[in-house]
Amino acid sequence: MPLTIVKKANPPQSEEINNKIAVITILGIQGQKENIKTEGCARYYFAGESPDKSQEFFNTLPLLADKFGAENIVPIYTTDAREFNEAVMAHYANFQINFNDSYKVTDEKNFEALFEIFERVIDDLIKSGVGKIVFDVTHGFRHLPLLALVDLLIQNFSNVSQIDQILFAKEIEKFKLYEIIDLRQYLDIANIAFVIAAFSQNYTLAQHIRVKRFEPLVNALNDFSNNILSLNIAKLKSSHNELIKELDRIDDIALISRARDLKDRLNKICDWSDSAYIFRYKLAKDMFKKGYLLQSLVLLFESVNSYIVGVFERNIPIVYNKILDECSKKKERKNYLVSNFFVQALKSRECEDDKFRENTMKNFRKPYHEFEFELEASDIAEIKSVAKTKFKSVNELTNYRNRLDDLRNDFAHGNISEEEFSHIKQEIKKLFDKYQDFIKIQDS
């Protein structure tokens, strides 16, 4: 008799649909029909229950019917398995199992057909409005339960909400006592293992992943992803620290090594003791390896700017702090203002003082060509001295920065030069190699 699941029209609450349950079970054969009995059988209990409350059943089919309702049982079966289990259920007068011809296995060796049946039954149940699906893999002909688990694992990556439980009878005492355990947690672990592996490669994660147990970890991964891909360096530190905490909390043996590897990678990239220019260089190199060419260019460009600013900061701290204080008064884009001032100072190192002021003070103009603060002649002299003496190959450095800026702007505006991806990648690699001509960083 085909299984009929009726979806109610316009239910008053969506919760009504979500509470509908179906139990898929793969039927097997346990011995001969004449040996079927209802007394002296193995006893079963569900995880979380006391073994003292175990119940006696010939196999798990009447157990599932008793637990979830016979009308909610959805068998996957062969002809022989159906006949055998109908004989089993005949010993339990209160249970009537419905069989759907679409879920009949006609060739146990045809793996493609088996996968089609697994996916069909799940798809049919979801379309009919079932909100919770339980899949029992205790019995079944030889490889059927294993194939079912493989299929569940595959489906789990695309829709994690389909399967509520995966039941399996764990042997406690052979032929006498079995605990019904839920294997669903292992799908969650597989999901998170996949998430961590993918995140390690590209800092992204599938947005459909919703695993309650690992929700804090998924949220931390998502926050870090958002900050690193948007180059929000200001918020990256806090999201990095939170992600490390969540990775440290992982205690599943199947995930510990993956979490540790990701943690080591992140700590290598996000070393907050590094100077600003080294931090940005490492991050730029990492983004380049992961294929994020625009982010890589932006970070490499900002690394050069940070290096230039750092040279002035170390050599003329009083003048540097004066400029920093004035930039801080603006409250917005302080870092940009500081960087722009000293980059323009480097470019204007050979200019007369008036021209030097004009170039470096563009962001500090007042009406009538006045400036918001006075840049003394002595300040200019100190700045020019550093620009001329403290940079290696200063002309090449400024040309290098200009090349970076041009390529960054071109790429940011939709690759208006229409260069091939491979060519752009090669050009960026050359820029990384050239970086070491001016700024020495030990690559690790």
C-alpha positions as CSV (number, residue, x, y, z in Angstrom):
1,M,0.0,0.0,0.0
2,P,1.7,3.3,-1.1
3,L,2.6,5.7,1.6
4,T,0.3,8.8,1.5
5,I,1.4,12.0,3.2
6,V,-1.1,14.8,3.1
7,K,0.0,18.4,3.4
8,K,-2.6,20.5,5.1
9,A,-3.6,23.6,3.3
10,N,-2.9,26.9,5.0
11,P,-1.9,25.6,8.4
12,P,-2.5,28.2,11.2
13,Q,1.2,28.0,12.3
14,S,4.3,26.9,10.4
15,E,5.3,25.0,13.5
16,E,2.6,22.5,12.7
17,I,4.5,21.5,9.5
18,N,7.9,21.5,11.2
19,N,6.6,19.1,13.9
20,K,5.5,16.5,11.3
21,I,7.9,13.6,11.5
22,A,8.8,10.7,9.2
23,V,11.1,7.7,9.9
24,I,12.9,6.2,7.0
25,T,14.2,2.8,7.7
26,I,16.1,0.3,5.6
27,L,14.5,-3.1,6.1
28,G,16.7,-6.2,6.6
29,I,16.2,-9.9,7.2
30,Q,17.0,-11.6,10.5
31,G,16.9,-15.3,10.1
32,Q,14.0,-17.4,9.0
33,K,10.3,-16.5,9.2
34,E,9.5,-19.5,11.4
35,N,12.0,-18.1,14.0
36,I,10.1,-14.8,14.4
37,K,9.0,-14.3,18.0
38,T,7.9,-11.6,20.5
39,E,9.4,-13.1,23.6
40,G,13.0,-13.8,24.5
41,C,14.1,-11.2,22.0
42,A,16.8,-8.5,22.2
43,R,15.9,-5.5,24.3
44,Y,16.3,-1.9,23.0
45,Y,16.5,1.5,24.7
46,F,17.2,5.0,23.3
47,A,20.3,7.0,24.2
48,G,19.6,9.1,27.3
49,E,17.3,6.5,28.7
50,S,18.1,3.9,31.3
51,P,18.8,0.4,30.2
52,D,16.3,-0.6,32.9
53,K,13.6,0.8,30.7
54,S,14.6,-1.2,27.6
55,Q,11.8,-2.8,25.6
56,E,11.8,-6.2,24.0
57,F,11.3,-6.4,20.2
58,F,12.2,-8.9,17.5
59,N,14.0,-6.1,15.5
60,T,14.0,-2.3,15.3
61,L,11.0,-2.0,13.0
62,P,8.3,-2.6,15.7
63,L,10.5,-0.5,18.0
64,L,10.4,2.5,15.7
65,A,6.6,2.0,15.1
66,D,6.1,2.0,18.8
67,K,8.3,5.1,19.3
68,F,7.3,7.3,16.4
69,G,4.0,5.8,15.2
70,A,3.5,3.1,12.6
71,E,1.9,5.6,10.2
72,N,5.1,7.6,10.2
73,I,7.4,4.7,9.1
74,V,8.7,4.9,5.6
75,P,10.5,1.7,4.6
76,I,13.1,1.2,1.9
77,Y,13.0,-2.5,1.1
78,T,13.6,-5.4,-1.2
79,T,10.8,-7.9,-2.0
80,D,12.2,-10.4,0.4
81,A,12.8,-7.8,3.2
82,R,9.2,-6.7,2.8
83,E,7.8,-10.2,3.1
84,F,10.0,-10.9,6.1
85,N,9.1,-7.7,8.0
86,E,5.4,-8.0,7.2
87,A,5.6,-11.4,9.0
88,V,7.4,-9.6,11.9
89,M,4.7,-7.0,12.1
90,A,2.0,-9.6,12.0
91,H,3.1,-10.5,15.6
92,Y,2.4,-6.9,16.7
93,A,-1.3,-6.4,16.1
94,N,-1.4,-2.7,16.7
95,F,1.1,-1.8,14.0
96,Q,0.4,-1.4,10.3
97,I,3.3,-0.3,8.1
98,N,2.6,1.3,4.7
99,F,4.9,0.5,1.8
100,N,5.5,2.8,-1.2
101,D,6.3,1.0,-4.4
102,S,8.7,3.9,-5.4
103,Y,11.0,3.0,-2.5
104,K,11.4,-0.6,-3.5
105,V,14.9,-1.8,-4.2
106,T,15.0,-4.0,-7.3
107,D,18.8,-4.3,-7.7
108,E,21.0,-4.1,-4.6
109,K,24.1,-3.9,-6.8
110,N,22.9,-0.8,-8.8
111,F,24.4,2.0,-6.6
112,E,23.1,4.8,-8.8
113,A,19.5,3.5,-8.5
114,L,20.0,3.2,-4.7
115,F,21.2,6.8,-4.4
116,E,18.1,7.8,-6.5
117,I,15.8,6.1,-4.0
118,F,17.5,7.7,-1.0
119,E,17.2,11.1,-2.5
120,R,13.7,10.5,-3.8
121,V,12.3,9.5,-0.4
122,I,13.8,12.5,1.3
123,D,12.7,14.9,-1.4
124,D,9.1,13.4,-1.3
125,L,8.9,13.8,2.4
126,I,10.1,17.4,2.4
127,K,7.7,18.3,-0.4
128,S,4.8,16.8,1.6
129,G,5.5,19.1,4.5
130,V,7.5,16.8,6.8
131,G,9.7,18.9,9.0
132,K,11.7,16.3,10.9
133,I,13.2,13.3,9.1
134,V,14.6,10.4,11.1
135,F,16.8,7.9,9.2
136,D,17.4,4.5,10.7
137,V,20.4,2.6,9.3
138,T,20.5,-0.3,11.7
139,H,19.4,-3.0,9.3
140,G,19.4,-3.5,5.5
141,F,21.1,-5.7,3.0
142,R,24.9,-5.6,3.2
143,H,26.0,-2.3,1.8
144,L,22.6,-0.5,1.9
145,P,23.1,1.2,5.3
146,L,26.6,2.3,4.3
147,L,25.4,3.8,1.0
148,A,22.6,5.5,2.9
149,L,25.2,7.2,5.2
150,V,27.3,8.3,2.2
151,D,24.2,9.8,0.6
152,L,23.2,11.6,3.8
153,L,26.7,13.0,4.1
154,I,26.5,14.4,0.5
155,Q,23.0,15.8,1.0
156,N,24.0,17.3,4.3
157,F,26.5,19.6,2.6
158,S,23.7,21.2,0.6
159,N,20.8,21.2,3.1
160,V,21.7,20.6,6.8
161,S,18.1,20.9,8.0
162,Q,16.7,17.9,6.3
163,I,17.8,15.2,8.7
164,D,16.9,15.4,12.4
165,Q,18.3,12.1,13.5
166,I,20.2,9.1,12.1
167,L,19.5,6.1,14.3
168,F,21.7,3.1,14.8
169,A,21.4,0.2,17.2
170,K,24.7,0.0,19.1
171,E,25.4,-3.4,20.5
172,I,25.7,-3.4,24.3
173,E,25.4,-7.1,24.8
174,K,25.3,-9.4,21.8
175,F,21.8,-10.6,20.9
176,K,20.5,-9.2,24.2
177,L,20.8,-5.5,24.7
178,Y,21.1,-2.6,22.2
179,E,21.3,1.2,22.6
180,I,19.7,3.3,19.9
181,I,22.1,6.1,19.3
182,D,22.0,9.2,17.0
183,L,24.7,9.5,14.4
184,R,23.5,13.0,13.4
185,Q,26.2,14.6,15.4
186,Y,28.8,13.0,13.0
187,L,27.2,14.8,10.1
188,D,27.5,18.0,12.0
189,I,31.2,17.2,12.6
190,A,31.6,16.4,8.9
191,N,30.0,19.8,8.0
192,I,32.3,21.7,10.3
193,A,35.4,19.8,9.1
194,F,34.4,20.9,5.6
195,V,33.8,24.4,6.7
196,I,37.2,24.7,8.4
197,A,38.9,23.1,5.4
198,A,37.2,25.5,3.0
199,F,37.8,28.5,5.2
200,S,41.5,27.7,5.5
201,Q,41.7,27.9,1.7
202,N,39.7,31.1,1.0
203,Y,38.4,32.7,4.2
204,T,34.8,32.0,3.1
205,L,32.1,29.7,4.4
206,A,28.8,28.3,3.2
207,Q,26.0,30.5,4.5
208,H,23.6,27.7,4.8
209,I,25.6,25.9,7.5
210,R,23.5,26.0,10.7
211,V,24.9,23.6,13.4
212,K,23.6,24.7,16.8
213,R,26.4,23.0,18.6
214,F,29.0,24.9,16.6
215,E,27.1,28.1,16.1
216,P,29.6,30.3,18.1
217,L,32.4,28.9,15.9
218,V,30.5,29.6,12.7
219,N,29.7,33.1,13.8
220,A,33.3,33.7,14.6
221,L,34.4,32.4,11.2
222,N,31.8,34.6,9.5
223,D,33.0,37.7,11.4
224,F,36.6,37.1,10.6
225,S,35.7,36.4,7.0
226,N,33.8,39.7,6.7
227,N,36.6,41.7,8.2
228,I,39.5,40.2,6.3
229,L,37.8,40.2,2.9
230,S,36.6,43.8,3.4
231,L,40.1,44.7,4.7
232,N,38.7,46.1,7.9
233,I,42.0,46.0,9.8
234,A,40.6,47.9,12.7
235,K,38.1,45.2,13.5
236,L,40.2,42.3,12.3
237,K,42.1,41.9,15.6
238,S,39.0,41.5,17.8
239,S,37.4,39.0,15.3
240,H,40.8,37.1,15.1
241,N,41.0,36.8,18.9
242,E,37.4,35.6,19.1
243,L,37.9,33.0,16.4
244,I,41.1,31.7,18.1
245,K,39.0,31.3,21.3
246,E,36.4,29.3,19.5
247,L,39.0,27.1,17.8
248,D,40.6,26.4,21.2
249,R,37.2,25.2,22.5
250,I,37.0,22.4,19.9
251,D,37.5,19.1,21.6
252,D,36.2,16.6,19.0
253,I,39.0,14.3,18.1
254,A,38.0,14.5,14.4
255,L,38.3,18.3,14.4
256,I,41.1,19.0,16.8
257,S,44.0,18.8,14.3
258,R,42.0,20.8,11.7
259,A,41.3,23.5,14.3
260,R,44.9,23.6,15.4
261,D,46.2,23.9,11.8
262,L,43.8,26.8,11.1
263,K,44.7,28.5,14.4
264,D,48.5,28.2,13.5
265,R,47.9,29.7,10.0
266,L,45.8,32.6,11.4
267,N,48.3,33.4,14.1
268,K,51.1,33.4,11.5
269,I,49.3,35.8,9.4
270,C,47.8,37.9,12.2
271,D,50.9,38.5,14.3
272,W,49.9,41.7,16.2
273,S,53.5,42.3,17.3
274,D,54.5,42.9,13.7
275,S,55.0,46.5,12.5
276,A,52.1,47.8,10.4
277,Y,54.0,47.5,7.2
278,I,55.0,43.9,7.9
279,F,51.5,42.9,9.0
280,R,50.1,44.3,5.7
281,Y,52.8,42.6,3.6
282,K,52.1,39.2,5.2
283,L,48.4,39.6,4.7
284,A,48.9,40.8,1.1
285,K,51.0,37.7,0.4
286,D,48.4,35.4,1.9
287,M,45.6,37.1,-0.1
288,F,47.6,36.7,-3.3
289,K,48.1,33.0,-2.6
290,K,44.3,32.6,-2.1
291,G,43.6,34.4,-5.4
292,Y,42.2,37.7,-4.0
293,L,44.3,39.9,-6.3
294,L,42.6,43.3,-5.6
295,Q,42.8,42.8,-1.8
296,S,46.4,41.7,-2.2
297,L,47.2,44.9,-4.3
298,V,45.5,47.2,-1.8
299,L,47.4,45.6,1.2
300,L,50.7,45.7,-0.6
301,F,50.2,49.3,-1.5
302,E,49.2,50.1,2.1
303,S,52.3,48.2,3.3
304,V,54.5,50.5,1.4
305,N,52.7,53.5,2.8
306,S,53.0,52.2,6.3
307,Y,56.7,51.6,5.8
308,I,57.2,55.2,4.6
309,V,55.3,56.5,7.6
310,G,57.2,54.3,10.0
311,V,60.6,55.6,8.8
312,F,59.5,59.2,9.6
313,E,58.0,58.1,12.9
314,R,61.3,56.5,14.0
315,N,63.6,59.2,12.9
316,I,61.7,62.4,13.8
317,P,59.2,61.4,16.5
318,I,58.5,65.0,17.6
319,V,57.5,66.2,14.1
320,Y,55.6,63.0,13.5
321,N,53.6,63.4,16.7
322,K,52.8,67.0,15.7
323,I,51.3,65.8,12.4
324,L,49.6,62.9,14.1
325,D,47.9,65.2,16.6
326,E,46.6,67.5,13.8
327,C,45.3,64.5,11.9
328,S,43.6,63.2,15.0
329,K,41.6,66.4,15.3
330,K,39.9,65.5,12.1
331,K,38.4,62.4,13.8
332,E,37.7,60.7,10.4
333,R,40.3,59.0,8.2
334,K,43.1,59.8,10.6
335,N,45.3,57.0,9.3
336,Y,44.8,58.1,5.7
337,L,45.7,61.7,6.5
338,V,48.9,60.7,8.3
339,S,49.9,58.3,5.4
340,N,49.1,60.9,2.7
341,F,51.1,63.6,4.5
342,F,54.3,61.6,4.7
343,V,54.0,60.0,1.3
344,Q,53.6,63.5,-0.2
345,A,56.5,64.6,1.9
346,L,58.7,61.9,0.4
347,K,57.6,62.8,-3.1
348,S,58.3,66.5,-2.4
349,R,61.7,66.1,-0.8
350,E,63.4,68.3,-3.5
351,C,60.7,71.0,-3.6
352,E,61.0,74.5,-2.2
353,D,59.3,75.0,1.2
354,D,56.2,76.7,-0.2
355,K,55.7,74.0,-2.8
356,F,56.4,71.4,-0.1
357,R,53.6,72.9,2.1
358,E,51.2,73.0,-0.8
359,N,51.8,69.4,-1.6
360,T,51.7,68.0,1.9
361,M,49.0,70.2,3.5
362,K,46.2,69.7,0.9
363,N,44.0,68.1,3.5
364,F,44.5,70.9,6.0
365,R,43.5,73.9,4.0
366,K,41.3,76.7,5.3
367,P,39.5,79.4,3.2
368,Y,41.7,82.0,1.5
369,H,44.6,79.6,1.1
370,E,45.4,79.4,4.8
371,F,46.3,76.2,6.6
372,E,44.8,74.7,9.7
373,F,48.2,74.6,11.5
374,E,51.7,76.0,10.9
375,L,54.4,73.7,9.4
376,E,57.6,75.4,10.5
377,A,60.6,75.7,8.3
378,S,62.5,73.6,10.9
379,D,59.8,70.8,10.6
380,I,60.2,70.9,6.8
381,A,64.0,70.6,7.1
382,E,63.8,67.6,9.3
383,I,61.2,65.9,7.1
384,K,63.3,66.5,4.0
385,S,66.4,65.2,5.6
386,V,64.8,61.9,6.5
387,A,63.3,61.6,3.0
388,K,66.7,62.1,1.4
389,T,68.8,60.0,3.7
390,K,66.8,57.3,5.4
391,F,65.3,55.5,2.4
392,K,67.1,53.0,0.3
393,S,66.8,53.9,-3.5
394,V,64.3,56.5,-2.8
395,N,63.5,57.3,-6.5
396,E,62.9,53.6,-7.3
397,L,60.7,53.3,-4.2
398,T,58.5,56.2,-5.2
399,N,58.3,54.8,-8.8
400,Y,57.4,51.4,-7.3
401,R,54.7,52.9,-5.2
402,N,53.3,54.7,-8.2
403,R,53.2,51.4,-10.2
404,L,51.3,49.8,-7.4
405,D,48.9,52.6,-7.2
406,D,48.2,52.5,-10.9
407,L,47.6,48.8,-11.0
408,R,45.4,49.0,-7.9
409,N,43.3,51.7,-9.4
410,D,43.0,49.9,-12.7
411,F,41.9,46.7,-11.1
412,A,39.5,48.4,-8.7
413,H,37.7,50.1,-11.6
414,G,36.8,46.9,-13.3
415,N,40.2,46.1,-14.9
416,I,39.7,48.9,-17.4
417,S,42.9,48.0,-19.2
418,E,41.2,44.6,-19.9
419,E,44.3,42.6,-18.9
420,E,44.0,38.8,-18.6
421,F,43.8,37.4,-15.1
422,S,47.0,35.4,-15.6
423,H,48.9,38.5,-16.7
424,I,47.7,40.6,-13.8
425,K,48.7,37.8,-11.4
426,Q,52.1,37.7,-13.0
427,E,52.5,41.5,-12.6
428,I,51.5,41.4,-9.0
429,K,54.0,38.6,-8.4
430,K,56.7,40.8,-9.9
431,L,55.7,43.6,-7.5
432,F,56.0,41.3,-4.6
433,D,59.5,40.3,-5.7
434,K,60.5,43.9,-6.3
435,Y,59.2,44.9,-2.8
436,Q,62.3,43.3,-1.2
437,D,64.6,45.7,-3.2
438,F,63.4,48.5,-0.9
439,I,61.9,46.9,2.2
440,K,63.5,43.8,3.7
441,I,61.1,41.3,5.2
442,Q,62.0,37.8,6.0
443,D,59.5,35.6,4.2
444,S,58.4,32.5,6.1
